[in-house]
Structure formats: structure tokens, C-alpha cells
Amino acid sequence: MYLKQADLFWGMSQSFIQSVTAKAVKQEFQSNEVIFKADDPADYFYVLIKGKVRLELKSSGQCVYTAQKVGEIFGWSALIGREEYSATVVCEQPSIALKFHNADIGRVLGRDAENAAQFYKQLAGALGDRLLQSYDLIE
């Protein structure tokens, strides 16, 4: 259910979504809990189920994005081959997320080229949107 709400998974087959969901671990976080820090190994990505998390720059701690919509992703560094996260993620309120290991998702994507292409297209769109929002912050 949650993955259907995630923009990242729009347009993908039900069987693909089920394969991805089977790899998820549901995790709960408390207010002010750090989910991961910039420069930590980027092994996981997350889909927000409930709550609100902020992404902070490692150098200044400045908030560059807040995820609060069901289905929003964070920790995308794990999906694009980065070895380390580029931001720190902190819970602004109690939150629940689905946690995915990058190797597990890589295996699922490797078995389904059509859905993998759609997945990476959606990921590129999400990253582009975040880039445009960061431009707004700079201006």
C-alpha cells in the first residue's frame, strides 16, 4: 500500500511492487532521532510512511529539505551508487519508514528491465525536483 503512494513506484507493475515490498523492513523513529548522518555508508534508502524528517547539510546543519508526505523517499544516495550519504536525516516528530537495503533492491531491479527503467526514470524526476528546490533555497 505505501509503495503505491510513493512517486518513485508510480507506473510499475503490481508484481514488481510486491517484490520490492517483500524486501522492506518497517522501522520506527523518535523525535530528534538521527536516522543516518552525512558520510555514513549509504546502504539503505527509505520510504516515509508517517511523520516528518529533515535533511541537513553536513557542514552547516542547515535544513535543505523536509519530507513529510506519505511515500516520500530519502537516503537516495544508496540507489545511485554513492558510497556515503550526502546529508544527515533527523526526525522532527515520531516517524515510521520502510527501510530497503540497496543490494536487495538492486537484485529486484536486475530481474525486471522494464520496471527498472521506470524506477530510474521516477528517481531522476524526484532528484530533479529536489535540485530545483535547492535552487530556490539559494536564491
DRENPALO-549173 format. One record per residue (C-alpha): residue number from 0; residue in one letter; x, y, z. Coordinates in nm, 3 decimals, m for minus. Example, Ala and Ser with C-alpha at 12.3 -4.5 7.8 and 13.67 -1.06 7.14 Angstrom:
<pts>
0	A	1.230	m0.450	0.780 .
1	S	1.367	m0.106	0.714 .
</pts>
This chain:
<pts>
0	M	0.000	0.000	0.000 .
1	Y	0.268	0.251	0.098 .
2	L	0.477	0.191	m0.212 .
3	K	0.179	0.261	m0.436 .
4	Q	0.171	0.607	m0.275 .
5	A	0.540	0.666	m0.338 .
6	D	0.609	0.868	m0.652 .
7	L	0.917	0.652	m0.703 .
8	F	0.698	0.348	m0.777 .
9	W	0.430	0.507	m0.997 .
10	G	0.369	0.321	m1.321 .
11	M	0.526	m0.006	m1.208 .
12	S	0.360	m0.344	m1.214 .
13	Q	0.187	m0.488	m0.910 .
14	S	0.417	m0.790	m0.914 .
15	F	0.725	m0.566	m0.914 .
16	I	0.588	m0.361	m0.624 .
17	Q	0.520	m0.683	m0.433 .
18	S	0.877	m0.800	m0.496 .
19	V	1.011	m0.471	m0.363 .
20	T	0.774	m0.468	m0.065 .
21	A	0.897	m0.815	0.035 .
22	K	1.242	m0.659	0.088 .
23	A	1.119	m0.381	0.319 .
24	V	1.171	m0.353	0.692 .
25	K	0.931	m0.126	0.878 .
26	Q	1.120	0.095	1.122 .
27	E	1.001	0.345	1.381 .
28	F	1.194	0.654	1.489 .
29	Q	1.151	0.900	1.776 .
30	S	1.154	1.280	1.762 .
31	N	1.506	1.417	1.720 .
32	E	1.641	1.072	1.635 .
33	V	1.912	1.072	1.368 .
34	I	1.832	0.811	1.103 .
35	F	2.170	0.849	0.935 .
36	K	2.446	1.107	0.913 .
37	A	2.621	1.257	0.614 .
38	D	2.927	1.046	0.535 .
39	D	2.772	0.729	0.686 .
40	P	2.783	0.433	0.446 .
41	A	2.488	0.466	0.204 .
42	D	2.347	0.116	0.239 .
43	Y	1.975	0.190	0.274 .
44	F	1.704	0.407	0.130 .
45	Y	1.374	0.483	0.298 .
46	V	1.010	0.546	0.209 .
47	L	0.827	0.761	0.463 .
48	I	0.505	0.611	0.595 .
49	K	0.427	0.857	0.872 .
50	G	0.593	1.154	1.034 .
51	K	0.834	1.423	0.928 .
52	V	1.210	1.416	0.870 .
53	R	1.451	1.689	0.774 .
54	L	1.760	1.660	0.560 .
55	E	2.051	1.871	0.681 .
56	L	2.380	1.973	0.523 .
57	K	2.676	1.818	0.699 .
58	S	2.883	2.136	0.709 .
59	S	2.624	2.378	0.848 .
60	G	2.336	2.166	0.971 .
61	Q	2.108	2.382	0.756 .
62	C	1.782	2.213	0.659 .
63	V	1.772	2.165	0.282 .
64	Y	1.456	1.954	0.256 .
65	T	1.174	1.827	0.474 .
66	A	0.999	1.500	0.388 .
67	Q	0.652	1.475	0.537 .
68	K	0.429	1.326	0.269 .
69	V	0.346	0.954	0.277 .
70	G	0.558	0.784	0.013 .
71	E	0.843	1.038	0.002 .
72	I	1.188	0.887	m0.028 .
73	F	1.511	0.977	0.145 .
74	G	1.852	0.817	0.153 .
75	W	1.856	0.806	m0.228 .
76	S	2.237	0.802	m0.225 .
77	A	2.200	0.427	m0.174 .
78	L	2.015	0.398	m0.506 .
79	I	2.270	0.571	m0.727 .
80	G	2.590	0.400	m0.622 .
81	R	2.717	0.664	m0.380 .
82	E	2.923	0.511	m0.104 .
83	E	2.819	0.769	0.156 .
84	Y	2.508	0.973	0.232 .
85	S	2.527	1.337	0.128 .
86	A	2.303	1.468	0.409 .
87	T	2.203	1.394	0.766 .
88	V	1.841	1.293	0.829 .
89	V	1.675	1.382	1.161 .
90	C	1.318	1.313	1.271 .
91	E	1.119	1.625	1.351 .
92	Q	0.846	1.411	1.504 .
93	P	0.790	1.040	1.564 .
94	S	0.814	0.877	1.224 .
95	I	0.777	0.541	1.052 .
96	A	0.955	0.442	0.732 .
97	L	1.011	0.140	0.515 .
98	K	1.383	0.065	0.501 .
99	F	1.538	m0.104	0.196 .
100	H	1.891	m0.235	0.156 .
101	N	2.042	m0.119	m0.173 .
102	A	2.169	m0.469	m0.263 .
103	D	1.821	m0.620	m0.222 .
104	I	1.664	m0.357	m0.446 .
105	G	1.946	m0.397	m0.697 .
106	R	1.866	m0.767	m0.731 .
107	V	1.494	m0.698	m0.781 .
108	L	1.573	m0.431	m1.042 .
109	G	1.818	m0.662	m1.217 .
110	R	1.542	m0.917	m1.280 .
111	D	1.295	m0.673	m1.439 .
112	A	1.437	m0.436	m1.700 .
113	E	1.104	m0.270	m1.785 .
114	N	1.020	m0.178	m1.428 .
115	A	1.384	m0.091	m1.356 .
116	A	1.376	0.166	m1.638 .
117	Q	1.058	0.319	m1.494 .
118	F	1.208	0.314	m1.143 .
119	Y	1.517	0.508	m1.251 .
120	K	1.306	0.749	m1.455 .
121	Q	1.097	0.824	m1.145 .
122	L	1.413	0.854	m0.933 .
123	A	1.563	1.104	m1.181 .
124	G	1.243	1.309	m1.162 .
125	A	1.249	1.310	m0.782 .
126	L	1.615	1.417	m0.776 .
127	G	1.545	1.689	m1.031 .
128	D	1.262	1.823	m0.815 .
129	R	1.490	1.833	m0.512 .
130	L	1.758	2.012	m0.712 .
131	L	1.510	2.281	m0.818 .
132	Q	1.400	2.323	m0.455 .
133	S	1.762	2.369	m0.351 .
134	Y	1.796	2.643	m0.615 .
135	D	1.502	2.818	m0.452 .
136	L	1.678	2.799	m0.113 .
137	I	1.995	2.952	m0.256 .
138	E	1.809	3.242	m0.417 .
</pts>
